[in-house]
Amino acid sequence: MYHQSPKFINENTLSVEGKTIQADKIVIATGYEPRELNFKGSKHLKTSDDFLSQKKLPEKITFIGGGYVGMEFAHIAARAGAQVTIIDSGKRILKAFDTDLAKELTTYSKDLGIEFIFNAKITGLKKGTKNLKVSFEKKGKIETLKTKAVFNTAGRVPAISKLQLEKGNVTFNENGIETNDYLQSTSNANAYACGDVSDKGLPLTPLSGKEGNLVATNIIEGNKKKLEIPVTPSVVFTLPNLASVGYSEEEAKSRYKSVIVNYESASNWFNAKRINATVYAYKLLLNERTKTIVGAHLVGPDAGETINLFALAINQGMTAKQIKQTIFTYPSWANDIKSMV
């Protein structure tokens, strides 16, 4: 066990803590790290680790980036009483999720007190006696805001910058280390990569264990096991949750001749009313010819749990009729999916 970032010396050799380590096989599982932002004063930025370890919540917090981490932390901070601002270079939050449901979450987040500044490019960060001053460009004009802390939540990238992969003959791209179906390096047969740092998988915790098992099997038994990733759900754990599995509306319409789109706000349904939930909506996508579910998108209480049922349905090729014929407990969030399809 060593506690520094290793560096490749050659295909089978690493340097770490001043020692030289040789191995027949090397597994790279370094995960993701915050995307580096370069602008004047960027040294004053804090990371997600800093947010979780702070002893006291600043009264004014700014997040640069409206992705998973930015939105989840923004909800934590706002609910704990902080004045929160999210600055994003794009035109909306959570680009990987359904546009309509992301809009519902944005509206609710504004009601929670979170301020959004879209289509803005950070130009500088200056530290004063009591505050930090953030400068950004929007519509060709430079604007500023004062805050107590600024967190870099502009996304995460494969943690490979310190490994000196070139010396180990390990090729990589913007998505991570280039691997084959066995998660073996395409350029160095002695190296494997699993988890977020591989270019084959999705940056989701449940897949990391699956990939680690696959790599271990292939090292011990030879390359026998190929990576197979089922349709995998993804969740933003804001309150309410925003969840997605399968195709987006755009992807489904480009793949199938005709698609049924069930999009509705369900805030007047009994389950929402019984807990006074103001945000509860869904968008279900079905192949019109087969009536199979090809995509599901939810925003609302426990959407992170309910989406798992749609993941099961899609992976098993279930139709809307089969869902409707299933008996679920009532009242439960699961029972609502029969009305959604």
LOMI-52950 format. One record per atom (N, C-alpha, C): x, y, z. Coordinates in steps of 0.05 Angstrom, whole numbers, padded with zeros to 5 digits, always signed. Layout:
XYZ;...
***
This chain:
+00017-00024+00000;+00000+00000+00000;+00018+00025+00000;+00013+00042-00020;+00028+00067-00022;+00008+00090-00024;+00017+00114-00017;-00001+00136-00014;+00006+00160-00031;+00020+00156-00052;+00025+00177-00071;+00016+00169-00099;+00013+00188-00117;+00005+00181-00144;+00029+00169-00158;+00026+00145-00169;+00049+00132-00183;+00053+00144-00210;+00076+00138-00221;+00083+00147-00248;+00095+00123-00263;+00087+00119-00288;+00098+00098-00304;+00127+00105-00312;+00144+00084-00310;+00171+00086-00320;+00173+00072-00347;+00161+00048-00349;+00158+00033-00374;+00132+00016-00372;+00129-00002-00390;+00103-00017-00391;+00097-00033-00366;+00118-00042-00352;+00114-00059-00328;+00124-00047-00302;+00132-00021-00303;+00146-00010-00280;+00134+00017-00272;+00130+00021-00246;+00120+00046-00235;+00139+00057-00214;+00138+00083-00211;+00153+00097-00191;+00133+00109-00171;+00137+00103-00145;+00118+00114-00125;+00133+00116-00099;+00130+00138-00085;+00143+00144-00059;+00173+00139-00061;+00185+00145-00084;+00213+00142-00087;+00222+00113-00091;+00203+00095-00094;+00209+00067-00098;+00202+00058-00126;+00215+00038-00136;+00209+00027-00162;+00193+00000-00159;+00170-00001-00171;+00152-00024-00168;+00149-00037-00196;+00154-00063-00197;+00150-00078-00222;+00127-00097-00219;+00112-00102-00240;+00089-00120-00239;+00084-00132-00266;+00074-00157-00266;+00066-00170-00291;+00041-00156-00303;+00023-00149-00285;-00002-00135-00293;-00006-00111-00276;-00015-00090-00288;-00021-00065-00273;-00050-00057-00279;-00065-00052-00257;-00093-00044-00260;-00095-00014-00253;-00105+00002-00271;-00109+00030-00266;-00138+00035-00259;-00143+00044-00234;-00170+00049-00225;-00171+00075-00209;-00160+00096-00222;-00157+00122-00208;-00182+00140-00209;-00203+00131-00223;-00228+00146-00223;-00228+00173-00236;-00244+00191-00226;-00247+00218-00237;-00235+00238-00218;-00229+00262-00228;-00220+00284-00212;-00234+00309-00223;-00236+00331-00207;-00249+00355-00217;-00235+00366-00242;-00252+00375-00261;-00241+00387-00285;-00227+00413-00278;-00202+00416-00288;-00187+00440-00281;-00197+00464-00296;-00201+00486-00282;-00210+00511-00294;-00187+00531-00293;-00181+00543-00316;-00159+00562-00318;-00169+00590-00324;-00168+00607-00304;-00174+00635-00307;-00160+00650-00284;-00158+00676-00286;-00144+00691-00266;-00157+00688-00239;-00142+00678-00219;-00153+00675-00192;-00164+00647-00188;-00162+00629-00207;-00174+00602-00204;-00162+00586-00180;-00139+00595-00170;-00127+00582-00147;-00145+00584-00122;-00164+00603-00122;-00181+00606-00099;-00206+00588-00100;-00208+00573-00122;-00231+00554-00124;-00229+00532-00104;-00251+00522-00094;-00252+00499-00077;-00266+00476-00092;-00261+00451-00083;-00272+00427-00096;-00295+00415-00080;-00306+00393-00091;-00327+00379-00077;-00318+00368-00050;-00293+00359-00049;-00282+00349-00023;-00282+00371-00003;-00275+00396-00011;-00274+00419+00007;-00302+00424+00018;-00322+00422+00000;-00350+00427+00008;-00358+00408+00031;-00351+00382+00027;-00359+00362+00047;-00344+00364+00073;-00321+00376+00073;-00304+00377+00097;-00305+00404+00111;-00320+00423+00101;-00320+00449+00114;-00335+00448+00141;-00324+00462+00160;-00335+00462+00187;-00359+00480+00191;-00361+00500+00174;-00383+00519+00176;-00392+00527+00148;-00418+00528+00144;-00429+00535+00118;-00427+00565+00113;-00414+00573+00091;-00413+00602+00085;-00441+00612+00079;-00446+00637+00085;-00473+00649+00081;-00479+00653+00051;-00458+00657+00035;-00462+00660+00006;-00443+00641-00008;-00454+00624-00025;-00438+00604-00039;-00444+00605-00069;-00423+00603-00085;-00426+00602-00115;-00415+00576-00125;-00430+00563-00142;-00420+00539-00155;-00416+00544-00185;-00393+00537-00196;-00388+00540-00224;-00394+00513-00237;-00417+00511-00250;-00425+00487-00263;-00451+00476-00252;-00471+00471-00269;-00497+00461-00260;-00501+00432-00267;-00481+00415-00262;-00484+00386-00267;-00493+00372-00241;-00487+00345-00240;-00495+00329-00217;-00486+00342-00191;-00460+00346-00188;-00448+00355-00163;-00458+00383-00156;-00458+00401-00175;-00466+00428-00170;-00495+00429-00160;-00513+00414-00173;-00541+00415-00165;-00545+00402-00138;-00533+00379-00133;-00537+00366-00108;-00527+00383-00085;-00503+00394-00088;-00492+00411-00066;-00507+00437-00063;-00517+00448-00085;-00532+00472-00084;-00558+00468-00068;-00570+00445-00071;-00595+00439-00056;-00588+00435-00026;-00566+00422-00020;-00557+00419+00008;-00553+00447+00020;-00538+00463+00007;-00531+00490+00018;-00556+00508+00021;-00573+00508+00000;-00597+00525+00001;-00615+00516+00024;-00619+00490+00027;-00636+00480+00049;-00625+00486+00076;-00598+00488+00077;-00585+00494+00103;-00584+00524+00109;-00594+00540+00090;-00597+00569+00096;-00578+00587+00081;-00561+00576+00063;-00542+00592+00049;-00555+00606+00024;-00544+00628+00016;-00553+00641-00008;-00536+00630-00031;-00548+00616-00050;-00534+00600-00070;-00537+00611-00098;-00515+00612-00113;-00515+00619-00141;-00501+00598-00157;-00513+00590-00179;-00500+00571-00198;-00494+00586-00224;-00469+00585-00233;-00462+00597-00258;-00454+00575-00278;-00466+00575-00301;-00461+00554-00320;-00457+00566-00348;-00438+00554-00363;-00432+00564-00390;-00454+00556-00410;-00471+00537-00403;-00492+00528-00422;-00518+00543-00417;-00539+00534-00430;-00564+00548-00428;-00583+00536-00408;-00574+00513-00395;-00591+00500-00375;-00574+00482-00358;-00587+00471-00337;-00574+00452-00319;-00575+00424-00331;-00558+00406-00322;-00560+00377-00326;-00565+00370-00355;-00545+00375-00372;-00548+00371-00401;-00554+00342-00409;-00546+00323-00392;-00550+00295-00398;-00579+00286-00393;-00595+00303-00381;-00622+00295-00373;-00643+00309-00390;-00667+00298-00389;-00689+00308-00405;-00694+00338-00401;-00696+00353-00423;-00698+00382-00422;-00723+00391-00406;-00746+00379-00411;-00770+00387-00398;-00770+00383-00368;-00759+00360-00360;-00759+00353-00331;-00737+00370-00317;-00715+00375-00331;-00694+00392-00319;-00705+00420-00315;-00723+00429-00333;-00736+00455-00330;-00753+00456-00305;-00768+00433-00300;-00784+00432-00276;-00767+00434-00251;-00744+00420-00251;-00726+00421-00228;-00714+00449-00225;-00708+00462-00247;-00698+00489-00245;-00717+00509-00232;-00742+00507-00241;-00763+00524-00229;-00766+00520-00199;-00766+00494-00191;-00768+00488-00163;-00744+00498-00148;-00720+00495-00160;-00696+00504-00147;-00695+00534-00143;-00707+00549-00162;-00709+00578-00159;-00727+00584-00136;-00749+00569-00133;-00767+00574-00110;-00753+00568-00084;-00734+00550-00085;-00718+00544-00061;-00698+00566-00054;-00694+00584-00073;-00676+00607-00068;-00650+00606-00084;-00647+00586-00101;-00622+00584-00117;-00624+00602-00141;-00604+00618-00145;-00603+00636-00169;-00586+00623-00190;-00595+00624-00215;-00581+00612-00238;-00571+00634-00257;-00547+00632-00266;-00536+00649-00286;-00526+00632-00309;-00540+00632-00331;-00533+00614-00354;-00518+00630-00376;-00506+00614-00394;-00492+00626-00417;-00471+00646-00408;-00457+00639-00387;-00437+00657-00375;-00409+00644-00374;-00389+00659-00380;-00361+00649-00380;-00346+00664-00357;-00335+00648-00339;-00320+00660-00317;-00294+00672-00328;-00289+00697-00320;-00265+00711-00329;-00245+00716-00307;-00253+00715-00282;-00234+00719-00260;-00247+00715-00233;-00229+00711-00214;-00237+00707-00186;-00217+00722-00168;-00227+00741-00153;-00209+00758-00137;-00216+00756-00108;-00196+00751-00091;-00201+00748-00062;-00198+00775-00048;-00218+00783-00034;-00217+00808-00018;-00214+00802+00011;-00218+00822+00028;-00215+00819+00057;-00236+00801+00068;-00261+00804+00059;-00283+00789+00070;-00297+00772+00049;-00295+00779+00024;-00310+00766+00002;-00292+00758-00021;-00303+00741-00037;-00291+00735-00063;-00308+00749-00084;-00295+00760-00105;-00309+00773-00126;-00306+00756-00152;-00329+00746-00162;-00329+00730-00186;-00336+00748-00210;-00319+00747-00230;-00325+00762-00255;-00332+00742-00277;-00353+00749-00292;-00361+00732-00314;-00372+00748-00337;-00369+00736-00361;-00379+00750-00385;-00405+00738-00394;-00425+00755-00398;-00452+00747-00407;-00462+00766-00427;-00469+00757-00450;-00479+00774-00472;-00459+00796-00479;-00434+00789-00478;-00413+00808-00485;-00406+00829-00464;-00419+00827-00441;-00413+00846-00419;-00401+00832-00395;-00383+00845-00381;-00371+00834-00357;-00387+00842-00333;-00396+00822-00318;-00411+00826-00293;-00396+00814-00270;-00403+00822-00246;-00390+00812-00222;-00411+00805-00200;-00403+00787-00182;-00419+00782-00158;-00400+00776-00135;-00409+00783-00111;-00393+00777-00087;-00404+00752-00073;-00386+00737-00063;-00393+00712-00050;-00372+00705-00029;-00378+00685-00012;-00360+00677+00009;-00343+00653+00001;-00353+00637-00018;-00338+00613-00026;-00346+00606-00055;-00327+00597-00071;-00333+00589-00098;-00323+00560-00102;-00341+00543-00111;-00335+00515-00115;-00335+00507-00144;-00314+00493-00152;-00312+00483-00180;-00329+00458-00183;-00352+00460-00195;-00369+00437-00200;-00375+00436-00230;-00354+00442-00246;-00356+00442-00275;-00351+00415-00288;-00355+00394-00272;-00352+00368-00284;-00326+00354-00274;-00324+00329-00281;-00301+00313-00273;-00289+00299-00297;-00263+00294-00297;-00249+00282-00319;-00233+00258-00309;-00225+00240-00326;-00208+00217-00318;-00183+00227-00303;-00177+00214-00281;-00154+00222-00264;-00129+00209-00275;-00117+00220-00296;-00094+00208-00309;-00071+00228-00312;-00075+00252-00304;-00055+00273-00310;-00028+00269-00297;-00027+00254-00275;-00001+00250-00260;+00012+00223-00266;-00001+00207-00282;+00009+00179-00285;+00031+00175-00305;+00035+00196-00322;+00055+00194-00344;+00051+00169-00361;+00026+00167-00371;+00018+00143-00386;+00035+00139-00411;+00045+00160-00422;+00061+00157-00447;+00085+00139-00442;+00098+00141-00419;+00121+00125-00413;+00113+00095-00410;+00088+00090-00402;+00079+00063-00399;+00066+00052-00424;+00067+00068-00446;+00055+00060-00471;+00025+00054-00468;+00012+00070-00452;-00017+00068-00447;-00031+00091-00460;-00045+00086-00482;-00059+00107-00497;-00085+00115-00483;-00093+00140-00487;-00117+00150-00475;-00129+00172-00492;-00154+00178-00486;-00168+00200-00500;-00183+00216-00479;-00200+00234-00488;-00214+00252-00469;-00233+00236-00450;-00241+00212-00459;-00259+00196-00443;-00245+00177-00423;-00218+00176-00425;-00203+00159-00407;-00184+00141-00422;-00174+00120-00408;-00155+00102-00420;-00169+00084-00441;-00156+00082-00464;-00168+00067-00486;-00165+00037-00480;-00188+00024-00479;-00189-00005-00472;-00205-00021-00492;-00200-00047-00493;-00216-00065-00510;-00239-00076-00494;-00253-00095-00505;-00277-00106-00491;-00270-00121-00465;-00244-00127-00461;-00235-00140-00436;-00225-00120-00416;-00228-00094-00422;-00218-00072-00406;-00187-00073-00404;-00175-00083-00424;-00146-00084-00426;-00137-00061-00444;-00115-00048-00437;-00104-00026-00453;-00100-00035-00481;-00108-00019-00500;-00105-00026-00528;-00076-00024-00538;-00059-00011-00522;-00031-00008-00530;-00011-00022-00512;-00019-00029-00487;-00002-00043-00469;-00017-00066-00457;-00011-00090-00466;-00025-00114-00459;-00022-00121-00429;-00003-00108-00416;+00001-00114-00387;-00016-00096-00369;-00030-00076-00381;-00045-00057-00365;-00075-00060-00370;-00091-00057-00349;-00120-00057-00351;-00130-00032-00337;-00154-00024-00344;-00166+00000-00331;-00196-00006-00326;-00205+00001-00302;-00233-00003-00295;-00244+00020-00279;-00270+00022-00278;-00283+00045-00265;-00284+00069-00283;-00286+00093-00271;-00290+00117-00287;-00267+00124-00305;-00243+00114-00299;-00219+00121-00314;-00218+00107-00341;-00234+00086-00345;-00235+00072-00371;-00253+00087-00390;-00246+00086-00416;-00263+00099-00436;-00287+00083-00444;-00291+00059-00432;-00313+00041-00440;-00338+00044-00424;-00335+00051-00399;-00359+00051-00381;-00371+00078-00377;-00391+00079-00361;-00404+00104-00352;-00395+00110-00324;-00392+00136-00317;-00383+00144-00291;-00404+00140-00269;-00411+00115-00264;-00432+00109-00244;-00421+00088-00225;-00425+00092-00199;-00414+00074-00179;-00421+00044-00183;-00446+00037-00189;-00452+00008-00192;-00436-00006-00213;-00427+00009-00234;-00412-00004-00255;-00383-00009-00247;-00372+00007-00229;-00344+00004-00221;-00338-00024-00210;-00356-00033-00192;-00353-00060-00181;-00354-00082-00202;-00373-00078-00220;-00376-00097-00242;-00351-00098-00259;-00340-00075-00265;-00315-00074-00282;-00291-00085-00267;-00289-00079-00240;-00267-00090-00225;-00268-00120-00224;-00291-00132-00222;-00294-00161-00222;-00285-00172-00249;-00293-00159-00271;-00286-00167-00298;-00256-00167-00302;-00243-00146-00293;-00214-00144-00296;-00200-00166-00280;-00209-00170-00255;-00196-00191-00239;-00199-00218-00252;-00222-00224-00263;-00227-00250-00277;-00208-00253-00301;-00206-00232-00316;-00190-00233-00341;-00160-00236-00334;-00151-00224-00313;-00123-00226-00305;-00117-00255-00295;-00135-00266-00279;-00131-00292-00268;-00135-00314-00288;-00155-00312-00304;-00163-00334-00322;-00156-00329-00352;-00144-00306-00358;-00140-00299-00385;-00164-00284-00395;-00162-00270-00418;-00184-00254-00427;-00207-00271-00437;-00226-00276-00419;-00249-00292-00425;-00275-00277-00422;-00275-00255-00407;-00299-00241-00400;-00300-00214-00413;-00320-00209-00429;-00322-00183-00442;-00342-00165-00427;-00337-00139-00430;-00354-00120-00416;-00382-00118-00430;-00402-00122-00415;-00429-00119-00424;-00444-00101-00405;-00453-00078-00414;-00466-00059-00397;-00496-00058-00404;-00513-00066-00385;-00542-00065-00390;-00551-00035-00391;-00576-00031-00398;-00587-00004-00397;-00586+00004-00368;-00574+00027-00362;-00567+00034-00335;-00580+00061-00327;-00594+00061-00304;-00607+00086-00295;-00586+00106-00283;-00594+00131-00283;-00577+00152-00272;-00595+00171-00256;-00585+00181-00234;-00601+00197-00216;-00585+00222-00206;-00599+00244-00205;-00588+00268-00192;-00603+00269-00165;-00588+00267-00143;-00601+00265-00117;-00606+00292-00104;-00618+00309-00120;-00630+00333-00108;-00656+00325-00095;-00669+00343-00082;-00696+00338-00071;-00715+00357-00084;-00731+00348-00103;-00736+00320-00111;-00714+00310-00129;-00713+00283-00132;-00694+00270-00150;-00702+00275-00179;-00681+00275-00196;-00685+00275-00225;-00672+00249-00235;-00687+00232-00248;-00677+00206-00256;-00682+00200-00285;-00665+00183-00297;-00668+00177-00325;-00657+00149-00331;-00669+00135-00350;-00659+00110-00360;-00668+00106-00389;-00651+00093-00405;-00658+00089-00433;-00653+00113-00450;-00667+00114-00473;-00663+00135-00492;-00676+00161-00484;-00664+00183-00492;-00677+00209-00490;-00699+00211-00511;-00715+00232-00510;-00736+00235-00530;-00724+00238-00558;-00702+00254-00560;-00689+00258-00586;-00677+00232-00596;-00664+00217-00579;-00652+00191-00587;-00673+00172-00596;-00695+00170-00582;-00716+00151-00588;-00729+00157-00615;-00733+00183-00620;-00746+00191-00646;-00727+00187-00670;-00701+00188-00665;-00682+00183-00687;-00678+00153-00692;-00684+00136-00672;-00680+00107-00674;-00704+00092-00684;-00728+00101-00676;-00753+00087-00683;-00770+00104-00701;-00785+00090-00718;-00802+00103-00738;-00823+00120-00724;-00835+00109-00703;-00856+00124-00689;-00854+00119-00659;-00854+00141-00643;-00851+00139-00614;-00874+00152-00600;-00884+00138-00580;-00905+00149-00563;-00891+00164-00540;-00898+00189-00536;-00886+00205-00514;-00908+00212-00494;-00907+00200-00470;-00925+00207-00449;-00911+00226-00430;-00918+00251-00431;-00906+00272-00414;-00928+00286-00399;-00926+00286-00372;-00947+00298-00356;-00936+00306-00328;-00947+00327-00318;-00943+00333-00290;-00962+00317-00273;-00952+00304-00252;-00968+00286-00236;-00971+00298-00208;-00968+00324-00205;-00969+00337-00178;-00997+00335-00166;-01017+00329-00182;-01044+00327-00171;-01052+00298-00166;-01033+00279-00170;-01038+00251-00163;-01038+00247-00133;-01050+00226-00124;-01053+00221-00095;-01026+00220-00081;-01007+00206-00092;-00981+00203-00079;-00967+00230-00074;-00970+00248-00094;-00958+00275-00090;-00973+00290-00069;-01000+00288-00070;-01016+00304-00051;-01013+00294-00022;-01009+00268-00019;-01007+00258+00009;-00982+00267+00024;-00961+00276+00009;-00938+00287+00022;-00933+00317+00014;-00953+00328+00001;-00952+00356-00007;-00928+00362-00025;-00923+00344-00044;-00901+00348-00063;-00910+00365-00086;-00897+00387-00090;-00905+00406-00111;-00893+00399-00139;-00872+00383-00139;-00859+00375-00164;-00860+00344-00167;-00874+00335-00187;-00876+00307-00193;-00885+00305-00223;-00867+00296-00240;-00872+00295-00269;-00857+00272-00281;-00866+00264-00304;-00853+00241-00318;-00855+00245-00348;-00836+00231-00362;-00837+00229-00391;-00830+00201-00398;-00849+00186-00409;-00845+00158-00417;-00844+00156-00447;-00826+00141-00458;-00822+00137-00486;-00827+00108-00493;-00845+00103-00512;-00851+00076-00521;-00849+00073-00551;-00838+00051-00560;-00838+00044-00588;-00867+00039-00596;-00878+00055-00614;-00907+00052-00620;-00913+00025-00632;-00895+00014-00647;-00901-00011-00661;-00902-00034-00641;-00883-00036-00622;-00882-00059-00603;-00894-00052-00576;-00898-00027-00570;-00907-00017-00544;-00888-00023-00522;-00863-00029-00529;-00842-00033-00508;-00832-00005-00498;-00824-00005-00473;-00813+00020-00462;-00784+00023-00470;-00777+00046-00481;-00750+00050-00491;-00736+00073-00476;-00751+00088-00460;-00739+00109-00444;-00758+00119-00422;-00746+00126-00399;-00763+00136-00377;-00748+00158-00363;-00762+00179-00357;-00750+00203-00344;-00770+00213-00323;-00760+00216-00299;-00777+00223-00276;-00764+00246-00260;-00781+00263-00249;-00773+00282-00229;-00794+00282-00207;-00785+00278-00182;-00804+00277-00161;-00793+00261-00137;-00809+00259-00116;-00800+00244-00092;-00794+00215-00099;-00772+00205-00089;-00764+00177-00093;-00761+00168-00122;-00757+00188-00140;-00753+00181-00168;-00728+00163-00171;-00709+00166-00153;-00684+00150-00154;-00690+00120-00149;-00712+00115-00135;-00720+00087-00131;-00738+00077-00153;-00758+00093-00161;-00777+00085-00181;-00764+00080-00208;-00742+00095-00214;-00729+00091-00240;-00718+00063-00243;-00712+00049-00221;-00701+00022-00222;-00721+00003-00235;-00747+00008-00230;-00768-00009-00242;-00768-00006-00272;-00764+00018-00282;-00763+00023-00311;-00737+00011-00323;-00715+00011-00308;-00691-00002-00317;-00696-00031-00321;-00709-00044-00302;-00716-00072-00303;-00734-00077-00328;-00754-00060-00331;-00773-00064-00353;-00759-00061-00380;-00742-00042-00383;-00728-00038-00409;-00709-00061-00415;-00694-00069-00395;-00675-00091-00399;-00689-00118-00405;-00713-00121-00395;-00728-00145-00400;-00748-00143-00424;-00747-00120-00437;-00764-00116-00461;-00794-00116-00455;-00801-00106-00432;-00830-00107-00424;-00846-00086-00439;-00871-00093-00443;-00890-00075-00457;-00906-00059-00437;-00920-00039-00446;-00938-00023-00429;-00959-00041-00417;-00970-00060-00433;-00991-00078-00424;-00981-00095-00401;-00957-00105-00403;-00946-00122-00382;-00942-00106-00356;-00934-00081-00358;-00932-00064-00334;-00959-00061-00321;-00979-00054-00338;-01006-00049-00327;-01018-00073-00314;-01010-00097-00323;-01021-00122-00312;-01008-00130-00286;-00986-00117-00279;-00972-00124-00254;-00986-00111-00230;-00988-00127-00209;-01001-00116-00184;-00979-00106-00166;-00980-00080-00159;-00962-00068-00140;-00976-00060-00115;-00962-00055-00094;-00974-00046-00069;-00985-00018-00073;-01006-00011-00058;-01019+00015-00060;-01024+00026-00032;-01019+00052-00027;-01007+00071-00046;-00977+00069-00045;-00964+00067-00068;-00935+00067-00069;-00927+00082-00094;-00902+00091-00095;-00892+00105-00119;-00891+00085-00142;-00885+00060-00136;-00883+00039-00157;-00910+00036-00171;-00932+00037-00156;-00958+00034-00168;-00964+00055-00189;-00952+00079-00186;-00957+00101-00205;-00947+00095-00233;-00927+00076-00236;-00916+00072-00262;-00937+00060-00281;-00957+00047-00270;-00978+00036-00288;-00994+00058-00301;-00997+00080-00287;-01011+00103-00299;-00993+00119-00319;-00966+00116-00315;-00948+00131-00332;-00946+00119-00360;-00948+00092-00361;-00945+00079-00387;-00970+00079-00404;
***
